[in-house]
Amino acid sequence: MSAIWIRTTLLGVAALLAISPPVVAADYPSRPVTLVVAFTPGGPSDVLARIVGKKMEQLLSVPFVIENRPGAGGNLAAETVAHAAPDGYTLLMGNNSILATNESLYKRLNYSPEKDFAPITLVGTQANILVVNPEVPARSLKELIALAQAQPGKINFASSGYGAAAHLAGELFKSEAKINIVHVPYKGAAPALQDVIAGHDQMMFATAASVIAHIEGGRVRALAVTTLKRTRILPDLPTMDEVGLKGFDASTWHGLVAPAGTPPQVIAVLYDAAVKALNDASVQASLGKLGVDIVGDTPQEFRAYIDSEIPKWTAIVKASGATLDK
């Protein structure tokens, strides 16, 4: 992957540091930084956090300690960081669930995605791939939409569960394409994908890393990718936007945030280290194996992205009737 264009970012970092008391820039960081992950060790979010955290540790010369706090769809981890001291020593590897969709999936959260976090950078996105069983008589997105329009309520889409990224991607597809397809939730992505392969369900949205071997083996047929740009892991696969659904974006994304109120000069130090880490060739190679397309945008750009994602998914969740409250 080519190096990330930092554009005017380093100038912005320099400006932030220039207006800050020199002692703060010199002192931070002076002790270990805790990077909280909302999921169990070994999962995609955990592996991604460890890759990025390890490189930032080398760049900042202090330990980055990974703390796994799974539970409640990421809400436990989010609460921990939202209520931590805003000093740059407790960070969160957030994602689209924590920072965008949980607000509408849960009736009550003990944190606010908009008010309780200071964005650092959008680390990257993981494309979801629209795949169908090979027996489905549709070899393109246009043909699948036509098939669904001709057979309303007859096509099932599998997902890893209510409120999951795969479920909401399906609901967005249903809304944007104006079709009637039926959601079939599973307890995890693996059994959902197996039933698509077996033909019990006709389609699903699956992460690129989880489905690429099945695409290559002919067990499923890939029709499109859900990101606005093509993904490096399947560069020849068109986006949903390219083949008819303009503006369609249903990616899984990961980004670093700190507690709200963290000093701007501390955010600048963390941002600079994160971007340098994401420019590292070994980090790029490791994240590429996870199917991550690196972004590394500015804190302001990440804030704008979060702010755009929340209303979009709120509308989709409300239309679907999905809820994760017990």
VEXLUM-399820 format. One record per residue (C-alpha): residue number from 0; residue in one letter; x, y negated, z negated. Coordinates in Angstrom, 3 decimals, always signed. Layout:
node seq=NUM; type=A; X=X; Y=Y; Z=Z
...
END
This chain:
node seq=0; type=M; X=+0.000; Y=+0.000; Z=+0.000
node seq=1; type=S; X=+1.277; Y=-3.439; Z=+0.840
node seq=2; type=A; X=+2.055; Y=-5.766; Z=-2.063
node seq=3; type=I; X=-0.870; Y=-7.684; Z=-3.479
node seq=4; type=W; X=-0.986; Y=-11.269; Z=-2.367
node seq=5; type=I; X=-0.744; Y=-13.361; Z=-5.496
node seq=6; type=R; X=-1.666; Y=-16.487; Z=-3.566
node seq=7; type=T; X=-1.572; Y=-19.470; Z=-5.927
node seq=8; type=T; X=-1.804; Y=-17.256; Z=-8.966
node seq=9; type=L; X=+1.745; Y=-17.628; Z=-10.237
node seq=10; type=L; X=+1.407; Y=-21.397; Z=-9.920
node seq=11; type=G; X=-1.712; Y=-21.176; Z=-12.062
node seq=12; type=V; X=+0.084; Y=-19.052; Z=-14.622
node seq=13; type=A; X=+2.963; Y=-21.505; Z=-14.721
node seq=14; type=A; X=+0.540; Y=-24.383; Z=-15.215
node seq=15; type=L; X=-1.153; Y=-22.608; Z=-18.104
node seq=16; type=L; X=+2.145; Y=-21.889; Z=-19.765
node seq=17; type=A; X=+3.359; Y=-25.434; Z=-19.201
node seq=18; type=I; X=+0.479; Y=-26.985; Z=-21.130
node seq=19; type=S; X=+0.712; Y=-24.485; Z=-23.985
node seq=20; type=P; X=+2.901; Y=-24.834; Z=-27.062
node seq=21; type=P; X=+6.250; Y=-23.206; Z=-26.179
node seq=22; type=V; X=+6.261; Y=-21.225; Z=-29.404
node seq=23; type=V; X=+3.074; Y=-19.374; Z=-28.382
node seq=24; type=A; X=+4.474; Y=-18.307; Z=-25.011
node seq=25; type=A; X=+7.712; Y=-17.263; Z=-26.692
node seq=26; type=D; X=+6.005; Y=-15.311; Z=-29.492
node seq=27; type=Y; X=+3.419; Y=-13.399; Z=-27.467
node seq=28; type=P; X=+3.500; Y=-10.480; Z=-27.485
node seq=29; type=S; X=+5.549; Y=-9.697; Z=-30.577
node seq=30; type=R; X=+3.899; Y=-6.449; Z=-31.676
node seq=31; type=P; X=+2.047; Y=-3.467; Z=-30.142
node seq=32; type=V; X=-1.020; Y=-4.119; Z=-27.984
node seq=33; type=T; X=-3.995; Y=-1.769; Z=-28.301
node seq=34; type=L; X=-5.720; Y=-0.935; Z=-25.023
node seq=35; type=V; X=-9.152; Y=+0.530; Z=-25.770
node seq=36; type=V; X=-10.638; Y=+3.050; Z=-23.322
node seq=37; type=A; X=-14.323; Y=+3.910; Z=-23.464
node seq=38; type=F; X=-13.945; Y=+7.520; Z=-22.376
node seq=39; type=T; X=-12.197; Y=+10.722; Z=-23.416
node seq=40; type=P; X=-8.517; Y=+11.438; Z=-22.698
node seq=41; type=G; X=-7.832; Y=+12.873; Z=-19.260
node seq=42; type=G; X=-10.728; Y=+11.226; Z=-17.449
node seq=43; type=P; X=-10.275; Y=+8.728; Z=-14.582
node seq=44; type=S; X=-10.594; Y=+5.645; Z=-16.807
node seq=45; type=D; X=-8.128; Y=+7.035; Z=-19.327
node seq=46; type=V; X=-5.565; Y=+8.028; Z=-16.703
node seq=47; type=L; X=-5.873; Y=+4.644; Z=-14.993
node seq=48; type=A; X=-5.412; Y=+2.792; Z=-18.295
node seq=49; type=R; X=-2.324; Y=+4.838; Z=-19.154
node seq=50; type=I; X=-0.736; Y=+4.191; Z=-15.758
node seq=51; type=V; X=-1.294; Y=+0.432; Z=-15.921
node seq=52; type=G; X=-0.605; Y=+0.192; Z=-19.660
node seq=53; type=K; X=+2.711; Y=+2.012; Z=-19.369
node seq=54; type=K; X=+3.981; Y=-0.427; Z=-16.764
node seq=55; type=M; X=+2.744; Y=-3.466; Z=-18.700
node seq=56; type=E; X=+4.508; Y=-2.040; Z=-21.746
node seq=57; type=Q; X=+7.771; Y=-2.031; Z=-19.803
node seq=58; type=L; X=+7.225; Y=-5.545; Z=-18.495
node seq=59; type=L; X=+6.281; Y=-7.086; Z=-21.850
node seq=60; type=S; X=+8.697; Y=-5.010; Z=-23.968
node seq=61; type=V; X=+6.073; Y=-4.008; Z=-26.548
node seq=62; type=P; X=+4.136; Y=-0.729; Z=-26.901
node seq=63; type=F; X=+0.715; Y=-0.478; Z=-25.260
node seq=64; type=V; X=-1.222; Y=+1.964; Z=-27.433
node seq=65; type=I; X=-4.164; Y=+3.700; Z=-25.761
node seq=66; type=E; X=-7.135; Y=+4.090; Z=-28.105
node seq=67; type=N; X=-9.951; Y=+6.317; Z=-26.825
node seq=68; type=R; X=-13.369; Y=+5.398; Z=-28.227
node seq=69; type=P; X=-15.950; Y=+7.367; Z=-26.215
node seq=70; type=G; X=-19.656; Y=+7.175; Z=-26.869
node seq=71; type=A; X=-22.899; Y=+5.421; Z=-25.915
node seq=72; type=G; X=-21.909; Y=+4.947; Z=-22.287
node seq=73; type=G; X=-18.899; Y=+2.839; Z=-23.198
node seq=74; type=N; X=-20.743; Y=+0.614; Z=-25.658
node seq=75; type=L; X=-18.773; Y=+1.733; Z=-28.716
node seq=76; type=A; X=-15.478; Y=+0.725; Z=-27.143
node seq=77; type=A; X=-16.949; Y=-2.532; Z=-25.901
node seq=78; type=E; X=-18.241; Y=-3.432; Z=-29.361
node seq=79; type=T; X=-14.820; Y=-2.731; Z=-30.864
node seq=80; type=V; X=-13.063; Y=-5.145; Z=-28.526
node seq=81; type=A; X=-15.827; Y=-7.749; Z=-28.480
node seq=82; type=H; X=-15.539; Y=-8.114; Z=-32.258
node seq=83; type=A; X=-11.725; Y=-7.880; Z=-32.460
node seq=84; type=A; X=-9.481; Y=-10.850; Z=-33.224
node seq=85; type=P; X=-9.009; Y=-12.953; Z=-30.048
node seq=86; type=D; X=-5.236; Y=-12.855; Z=-30.204
node seq=87; type=G; X=-4.332; Y=-10.682; Z=-27.209
node seq=88; type=Y; X=-3.491; Y=-7.609; Z=-29.275
node seq=89; type=T; X=-6.743; Y=-5.724; Z=-28.573
node seq=90; type=L; X=-7.789; Y=-5.265; Z=-24.949
node seq=91; type=L; X=-10.435; Y=-3.229; Z=-23.136
node seq=92; type=M; X=-10.194; Y=-1.323; Z=-19.886
node seq=93; type=G; X=-13.744; Y=-2.219; Z=-18.888
node seq=94; type=N; X=-15.759; Y=-0.908; Z=-15.988
node seq=95; type=N; X=-18.987; Y=-1.541; Z=-14.109
node seq=96; type=S; X=-21.065; Y=+0.261; Z=-16.743
node seq=97; type=I; X=-19.761; Y=-1.716; Z=-19.721
node seq=98; type=L; X=-19.562; Y=-5.091; Z=-18.003
node seq=99; type=A; X=-22.530; Y=-4.968; Z=-15.606
node seq=100; type=T; X=-25.126; Y=-2.183; Z=-15.804
node seq=101; type=N; X=-25.413; Y=-1.290; Z=-19.500
node seq=102; type=E; X=-27.025; Y=-4.638; Z=-20.252
node seq=103; type=S; X=-30.139; Y=-3.542; Z=-18.358
node seq=104; type=L; X=-29.938; Y=+0.186; Z=-19.145
node seq=105; type=Y; X=-29.980; Y=-0.344; Z=-22.925
node seq=106; type=K; X=-32.620; Y=-2.410; Z=-24.685
node seq=107; type=R; X=-30.141; Y=-3.580; Z=-27.294
node seq=108; type=L; X=-26.373; Y=-4.038; Z=-27.109
node seq=109; type=N; X=-24.114; Y=-5.211; Z=-29.904
node seq=110; type=Y; X=-22.074; Y=-7.224; Z=-27.420
node seq=111; type=S; X=-22.656; Y=-9.526; Z=-24.473
node seq=112; type=P; X=-20.775; Y=-8.800; Z=-21.229
node seq=113; type=E; X=-20.984; Y=-12.484; Z=-20.292
node seq=114; type=K; X=-20.173; Y=-14.110; Z=-23.647
node seq=115; type=D; X=-17.937; Y=-11.724; Z=-25.603
node seq=116; type=F; X=-15.073; Y=-11.086; Z=-23.172
node seq=117; type=A; X=-12.344; Y=-13.070; Z=-21.475
node seq=118; type=P; X=-11.571; Y=-11.492; Z=-18.063
node seq=119; type=I; X=-7.922; Y=-10.821; Z=-17.227
node seq=120; type=T; X=-8.051; Y=-9.053; Z=-13.860
node seq=121; type=L; X=-10.110; Y=-6.623; Z=-11.809
node seq=122; type=V; X=-7.631; Y=-3.753; Z=-11.606
node seq=123; type=G; X=-9.292; Y=-1.895; Z=-8.766
node seq=124; type=T; X=-12.280; Y=-0.120; Z=-7.302
node seq=125; type=Q; X=-13.064; Y=+3.519; Z=-6.691
node seq=126; type=A; X=-15.198; Y=+4.053; Z=-3.639
node seq=127; type=N; X=-18.314; Y=+6.153; Z=-3.749
node seq=128; type=I; X=-18.863; Y=+8.253; Z=-0.648
node seq=129; type=L; X=-22.294; Y=+9.044; Z=+0.743
node seq=130; type=V; X=-22.186; Y=+12.759; Z=+1.546
node seq=131; type=V; X=-24.838; Y=+15.134; Z=+2.817
node seq=132; type=N; X=-25.129; Y=+18.891; Z=+3.063
node seq=133; type=P; X=-23.864; Y=+19.993; Z=+6.511
node seq=134; type=E; X=-27.311; Y=+21.405; Z=+7.335
node seq=135; type=V; X=-28.908; Y=+17.962; Z=+7.105
node seq=136; type=P; X=-29.600; Y=+16.864; Z=+10.717
node seq=137; type=A; X=-27.969; Y=+13.459; Z=+10.323
node seq=138; type=R; X=-24.466; Y=+12.668; Z=+11.464
node seq=139; type=S; X=-24.582; Y=+8.951; Z=+10.718
node seq=140; type=L; X=-26.110; Y=+6.565; Z=+8.207
node seq=141; type=K; X=-28.573; Y=+5.354; Z=+10.836
node seq=142; type=E; X=-29.732; Y=+8.910; Z=+11.480
node seq=143; type=L; X=-30.096; Y=+9.628; Z=+7.751
node seq=144; type=I; X=-32.243; Y=+6.528; Z=+7.247
node seq=145; type=A; X=-34.410; Y=+7.515; Z=+10.222
node seq=146; type=L; X=-34.784; Y=+11.025; Z=+8.803
node seq=147; type=A; X=-35.798; Y=+9.677; Z=+5.400
node seq=148; type=Q; X=-38.310; Y=+7.306; Z=+7.003
node seq=149; type=A; X=-39.834; Y=+10.196; Z=+8.949
node seq=150; type=Q; X=-39.997; Y=+12.422; Z=+5.834
node seq=151; type=P; X=-40.800; Y=+10.179; Z=+2.846
node seq=152; type=G; X=-40.247; Y=+11.891; Z=-0.502
node seq=153; type=K; X=-38.660; Y=+14.965; Z=+1.107
node seq=154; type=I; X=-34.962; Y=+14.104; Z=+0.718
node seq=155; type=N; X=-33.358; Y=+14.522; Z=-2.712
node seq=156; type=F; X=-30.274; Y=+12.703; Z=-3.901
node seq=157; type=A; X=-28.286; Y=+14.228; Z=-6.752
node seq=158; type=S; X=-26.407; Y=+12.280; Z=-9.405
node seq=159; type=S; X=-24.370; Y=+12.838; Z=-12.543
node seq=160; type=G; X=-27.246; Y=+11.502; Z=-14.667
node seq=161; type=Y; X=-29.653; Y=+8.643; Z=-15.280
node seq=162; type=G; X=-27.930; Y=+5.296; Z=-15.156
node seq=163; type=A; X=-24.696; Y=+6.705; Z=-13.747
node seq=164; type=A; X=-22.956; Y=+4.951; Z=-10.860
node seq=165; type=A; X=-24.102; Y=+7.675; Z=-8.451
node seq=166; type=H; X=-27.711; Y=+7.247; Z=-9.558
node seq=167; type=L; X=-27.676; Y=+3.463; Z=-9.201
node seq=168; type=A; X=-25.934; Y=+3.682; Z=-5.823
node seq=169; type=G; X=-28.787; Y=+5.907; Z=-4.670
node seq=170; type=E; X=-31.359; Y=+3.465; Z=-6.005
node seq=171; type=L; X=-29.605; Y=+0.585; Z=-4.219
node seq=172; type=F; X=-29.604; Y=+2.631; Z=-0.996
node seq=173; type=K; X=-33.292; Y=+3.390; Z=-1.467
node seq=174; type=S; X=-34.060; Y=-0.302; Z=-1.933
node seq=175; type=E; X=-31.849; Y=-1.686; Z=+0.833
node seq=176; type=A; X=-32.843; Y=+0.915; Z=+3.439
node seq=177; type=K; X=-36.513; Y=+0.783; Z=+2.389
node seq=178; type=I; X=-36.819; Y=+4.537; Z=+2.158
node seq=179; type=N; X=-38.435; Y=+6.981; Z=-0.284
node seq=180; type=I; X=-35.844; Y=+9.468; Z=-1.543
node seq=181; type=V; X=-36.065; Y=+11.432; Z=-4.794
node seq=182; type=H; X=-33.501; Y=+11.237; Z=-7.591
node seq=183; type=V; X=-32.373; Y=+14.550; Z=-9.151
node seq=184; type=P; X=-30.194; Y=+13.937; Z=-12.249
node seq=185; type=Y; X=-27.605; Y=+16.431; Z=-13.513
node seq=186; type=K; X=-25.396; Y=+16.632; Z=-16.581
node seq=187; type=G; X=-22.250; Y=+15.607; Z=-14.766
node seq=188; type=A; X=-20.970; Y=+15.023; Z=-11.252
node seq=189; type=A; X=-19.613; Y=+18.553; Z=-10.720
node seq=190; type=P; X=-22.937; Y=+20.427; Z=-10.973
node seq=191; type=A; X=-24.626; Y=+17.727; Z=-8.884
node seq=192; type=L; X=-22.063; Y=+18.125; Z=-6.123
node seq=193; type=Q; X=-22.306; Y=+21.916; Z=-6.262
node seq=194; type=D; X=-26.051; Y=+21.760; Z=-5.657
node seq=195; type=V; X=-25.536; Y=+19.465; Z=-2.676
node seq=196; type=I; X=-23.002; Y=+21.939; Z=-1.301
node seq=197; type=A; X=-25.474; Y=+24.788; Z=-1.924
node seq=198; type=G; X=-28.244; Y=+22.880; Z=-0.157
node seq=199; type=H; X=-30.557; Y=+22.499; Z=-3.153
node seq=200; type=D; X=-30.219; Y=+18.723; Z=-2.735
node seq=201; type=Q; X=-29.588; Y=+16.968; Z=+0.534
node seq=202; type=M; X=-27.258; Y=+14.120; Z=-0.442
node seq=203; type=M; X=-25.392; Y=+12.248; Z=-3.151
node seq=204; type=F; X=-22.961; Y=+9.414; Z=-3.774
node seq=205; type=A; X=-19.707; Y=+10.878; Z=-5.107
node seq=206; type=T; X=-16.347; Y=+9.354; Z=-5.973
node seq=207; type=A; X=-13.837; Y=+9.713; Z=-3.173
node seq=208; type=A; X=-11.302; Y=+11.592; Z=-5.297
node seq=209; type=S; X=-13.885; Y=+14.199; Z=-6.360
node seq=210; type=V; X=-15.280; Y=+14.895; Z=-2.912
node seq=211; type=I; X=-12.431; Y=+14.528; Z=-0.425
node seq=212; type=A; X=-11.419; Y=+18.219; Z=-0.572
node seq=213; type=H; X=-15.020; Y=+19.255; Z=+0.116
node seq=214; type=I; X=-15.206; Y=+16.855; Z=+3.064
node seq=215; type=E; X=-12.002; Y=+18.265; Z=+4.515
node seq=216; type=G; X=-13.281; Y=+21.808; Z=+3.926
node seq=217; type=G; X=-16.557; Y=+21.119; Z=+5.733
node seq=218; type=R; X=-18.681; Y=+21.807; Z=+2.664
node seq=219; type=V; X=-20.220; Y=+18.332; Z=+2.846
node seq=220; type=R; X=-20.384; Y=+15.705; Z=+5.573
node seq=221; type=A; X=-19.299; Y=+12.157; Z=+4.776
node seq=222; type=L; X=-21.395; Y=+9.397; Z=+6.338
node seq=223; type=A; X=-20.154; Y=+6.150; Z=+4.788
node seq=224; type=V; X=-18.258; Y=+4.518; Z=+1.953
node seq=225; type=T; X=-20.014; Y=+2.172; Z=-0.482
node seq=226; type=T; X=-17.319; Y=-0.494; Z=-0.845
node seq=227; type=L; X=-17.314; Y=-3.625; Z=+1.302
node seq=228; type=K; X=-13.874; Y=-2.675; Z=+2.614
node seq=229; type=R; X=-12.775; Y=+0.753; Z=+3.792
node seq=230; type=T; X=-10.941; Y=+2.849; Z=+1.245
node seq=231; type=R; X=-7.319; Y=+3.935; Z=+1.655
node seq=232; type=I; X=-8.143; Y=+7.518; Z=+0.737
node seq=233; type=L; X=-10.523; Y=+7.854; Z=+3.755
node seq=234; type=P; X=-9.524; Y=+5.008; Z=+6.084
node seq=235; type=D; X=-11.519; Y=+6.255; Z=+9.088
node seq=236; type=L; X=-14.822; Y=+6.366; Z=+7.230
node seq=237; type=P; X=-17.000; Y=+3.290; Z=+7.900
node seq=238; type=T; X=-18.547; Y=+1.229; Z=+5.130
node seq=239; type=M; X=-22.304; Y=+1.059; Z=+4.552
node seq=240; type=D; X=-22.003; Y=-2.612; Z=+5.483
node seq=241; type=E; X=-20.384; Y=-1.782; Z=+8.837
node seq=242; type=V; X=-23.081; Y=+0.664; Z=+9.871
node seq=243; type=G; X=-26.182; Y=-1.332; Z=+9.072
node seq=244; type=L; X=-26.703; Y=-2.159; Z=+5.390
node seq=245; type=K; X=-25.142; Y=-5.611; Z=+5.213
node seq=246; type=G; X=-23.518; Y=-6.502; Z=+1.894
node seq=247; type=F; X=-23.968; Y=-3.012; Z=+0.433
node seq=248; type=D; X=-21.491; Y=-2.584; Z=-2.422
node seq=249; type=A; X=-21.819; Y=+0.143; Z=-5.053
node seq=250; type=S; X=-18.277; Y=+0.853; Z=-6.146
node seq=251; type=T; X=-16.981; Y=+2.052; Z=-9.480
node seq=252; type=W; X=-14.620; Y=-0.616; Z=-10.761
node seq=253; type=H; X=-12.176; Y=-1.066; Z=-13.625
node seq=254; type=G; X=-10.894; Y=-4.295; Z=-15.126
node seq=255; type=L; X=-8.941; Y=-5.618; Z=-18.073
node seq=256; type=V; X=-10.677; Y=-7.921; Z=-20.534
node seq=257; type=A; X=-9.831; Y=-9.433; Z=-23.908
node seq=258; type=P; X=-12.122; Y=-10.767; Z=-26.651
node seq=259; type=A; X=-13.692; Y=-14.131; Z=-25.868
node seq=260; type=G; X=-11.701; Y=-16.963; Z=-27.363
node seq=261; type=T; X=-8.321; Y=-15.443; Z=-26.552
node seq=262; type=P; X=-5.997; Y=-18.406; Z=-25.820
node seq=263; type=P; X=-5.596; Y=-19.206; Z=-22.108
node seq=264; type=Q; X=-1.795; Y=-18.934; Z=-22.353
node seq=265; type=V; X=-2.134; Y=-15.386; Z=-23.693
node seq=266; type=I; X=-4.532; Y=-14.480; Z=-20.879
node seq=267; type=A; X=-1.965; Y=-15.932; Z=-18.455
node seq=268; type=V; X=+0.832; Y=-13.733; Z=-19.864
node seq=269; type=L; X=-1.354; Y=-10.624; Z=-19.663
node seq=270; type=Y; X=-2.542; Y=-11.467; Z=-16.166
node seq=271; type=D; X=+0.986; Y=-12.021; Z=-14.899
node seq=272; type=A; X=+2.094; Y=-8.662; Z=-16.340
node seq=273; type=A; X=-0.962; Y=-6.845; Z=-14.950
node seq=274; type=V; X=-0.427; Y=-8.194; Z=-11.422
node seq=275; type=K; X=+3.263; Y=-7.303; Z=-11.521
node seq=276; type=A; X=+2.319; Y=-3.812; Z=-12.720
node seq=277; type=L; X=-0.178; Y=-3.417; Z=-9.873
node seq=278; type=N; X=+2.502; Y=-4.489; Z=-7.380
node seq=279; type=D; X=+4.813; Y=-1.720; Z=-8.570
node seq=280; type=A; X=+5.223; Y=+1.034; Z=-5.962
node seq=281; type=S; X=+4.994; Y=+3.894; Z=-8.472
node seq=282; type=V; X=+1.805; Y=+2.432; Z=-9.996
node seq=283; type=Q; X=+0.292; Y=+2.016; Z=-6.552
node seq=284; type=A; X=+1.118; Y=+5.621; Z=-5.669
node seq=285; type=S; X=-0.355; Y=+6.961; Z=-8.920
node seq=286; type=L; X=-3.544; Y=+4.925; Z=-8.624
node seq=287; type=G; X=-3.847; Y=+5.916; Z=-4.982
node seq=288; type=K; X=-4.053; Y=+9.556; Z=-6.029
node seq=289; type=L; X=-7.061; Y=+8.622; Z=-8.164
node seq=290; type=G; X=-8.728; Y=+7.038; Z=-5.152
node seq=291; type=V; X=-8.290; Y=+3.540; Z=-6.574
node seq=292; type=D; X=-8.101; Y=+0.591; Z=-4.206
node seq=293; type=I; X=-6.097; Y=-2.036; Z=-6.110
node seq=294; type=V; X=-7.471; Y=-5.577; Z=-6.421
node seq=295; type=G; X=-5.543; Y=-7.623; Z=-9.008
node seq=296; type=D; X=-7.603; Y=-10.813; Z=-8.708
node seq=297; type=T; X=-7.441; Y=-13.881; Z=-10.968
node seq=298; type=P; X=-9.351; Y=-14.196; Z=-14.252
node seq=299; type=Q; X=-11.644; Y=-16.735; Z=-12.599
node seq=300; type=E; X=-12.339; Y=-14.434; Z=-9.658
node seq=301; type=F; X=-12.984; Y=-11.499; Z=-11.984
node seq=302; type=R; X=-15.432; Y=-13.636; Z=-14.002
node seq=303; type=A; X=-17.300; Y=-14.562; Z=-10.824
node seq=304; type=Y; X=-17.442; Y=-10.902; Z=-9.795
node seq=305; type=I; X=-18.873; Y=-9.800; Z=-13.155
node seq=306; type=D; X=-21.409; Y=-12.611; Z=-13.003
node seq=307; type=S; X=-22.523; Y=-11.457; Z=-9.552
node seq=308; type=E; X=-22.765; Y=-7.775; Z=-10.500
node seq=309; type=I; X=-25.053; Y=-8.200; Z=-13.539
node seq=310; type=P; X=-28.150; Y=-9.627; Z=-11.780
node seq=311; type=K; X=-27.744; Y=-7.289; Z=-8.823
node seq=312; type=W; X=-27.810; Y=-4.169; Z=-10.968
node seq=313; type=T; X=-30.410; Y=-5.549; Z=-13.357
node seq=314; type=A; X=-32.837; Y=-5.746; Z=-10.450
node seq=315; type=I; X=-32.007; Y=-2.209; Z=-9.296
node seq=316; type=V; X=-32.308; Y=-0.726; Z=-12.801
node seq=317; type=K; X=-35.671; Y=-2.408; Z=-13.357
node seq=318; type=A; X=-36.981; Y=-1.175; Z=-10.013
node seq=319; type=S; X=-35.833; Y=+2.397; Z=-10.787
node seq=320; type=G; X=-37.254; Y=+2.453; Z=-14.312
node seq=321; type=A; X=-34.008; Y=+3.951; Z=-15.598
node seq=322; type=T; X=-33.209; Y=+3.641; Z=-19.297
node seq=323; type=L; X=-30.597; Y=+5.158; Z=-21.574
node seq=324; type=D; X=-32.227; Y=+4.254; Z=-24.891
node seq=325; type=K; X=-33.238; Y=+7.280; Z=-26.909
END
